[in-house]
Amino acid sequence: MKSITTLCLSLLITLAGPIELSAFAQTRVRGYTKRDGTHVESHRRTAPNKTEKDNWSTKGNTHPDTGKKGTKTPQR
């Protein structure tokens, strides 16, 4: 019984880990109006960091809201 409990707990941690990490990798941007009067709706984006490899617009990644695949080659 103890081994089944340990197995279930290990499986839960393994499956929940990536979900939790992906929640920290994004941030909400509030809507705003540009100087020229253009309104930008609120949206989510990847959190800023020193790499472009994890941005939704980079090749190999997919935007979670739109399902659009990334097309840009990472520069850094």
VEXKOLMI-562428 format. One line per 10 residues: number of its first residue (from 1); their letters; for each residue x, y, z of C-alpha. Coordinates in steps of 0.001 Angstrom, whole numbers, plus 500000, padded with zeros to 6 digits. Layout:
NUM> A> X:Y:Z  ... $
//
This chain:
1> MKSITTLCLS> 500000:500000:500000  502848:502365:500824  504429:501826:497398  501130:502651:495638  500817:505870:497626  504421:506785:496812  503834:506020:493131  500676:508144:493006  502388:511044:494767  505376:510846:492401 $
11> LLITLAGPIE> 503067:510819:489403  501144:513826:490704  504334:515822:491260  505651:514863:487820  502467:515914:486041  501783:519073:488050  505353:520421:487850  505306:521616:484204  501827:523123:484598  502975:525168:487566 $
21> LSAFAQTRVR> 506165:526289:485816  504297:527396:482700  502042:529574:484855  505100:531509:486033  506425:531912:482478  503680:534307:481435  502374:537668:482493  499259:539728:481785  499580:543067:479998  496812:545570:480721 $
31> GYTKRDGTHV> 495111:547307:477822  496361:550782:477027  496091:553605:474482  499122:554631:472439  500055:558259:471822  498571:558064:468317  495196:557025:469796  495442:553319:468923  493989:551104:471666  495843:547887:472554 $
41> ESHRRTAPNK> 493667:545202:474185  494866:543415:477317  496733:540184:476579  499177:537603:477943  502834:537365:476987  505842:535400:478081  507653:536861:481063  510756:538890:480166  514104:537109:480461  517470:536929:478709 $
51> TEKDNWSTKG> 516479:534445:475995  514117:534385:473028  513948:530575:472888  510877:530410:475129  508872:533207:473462  505605:532105:471861  506646:533656:468525  509866:531594:468337  510077:528493:466119  509153:525331:468008 $
61> NTHPDTGKKG> 506727:527114:470362  502952:527563:470086  500878:530443:471499  498498:528915:474089  495584:531271:473312  495671:531342:469510  497340:528014:468676  499605:529903:466249  503043:528336:465794  506140:530495:466209 $
71> TKTPQR> 507992:531606:463089  510949:533620:464396  514478:532253:464739  515904:533105:468197  518761:535632:468116  520054:534883:471634 $
//
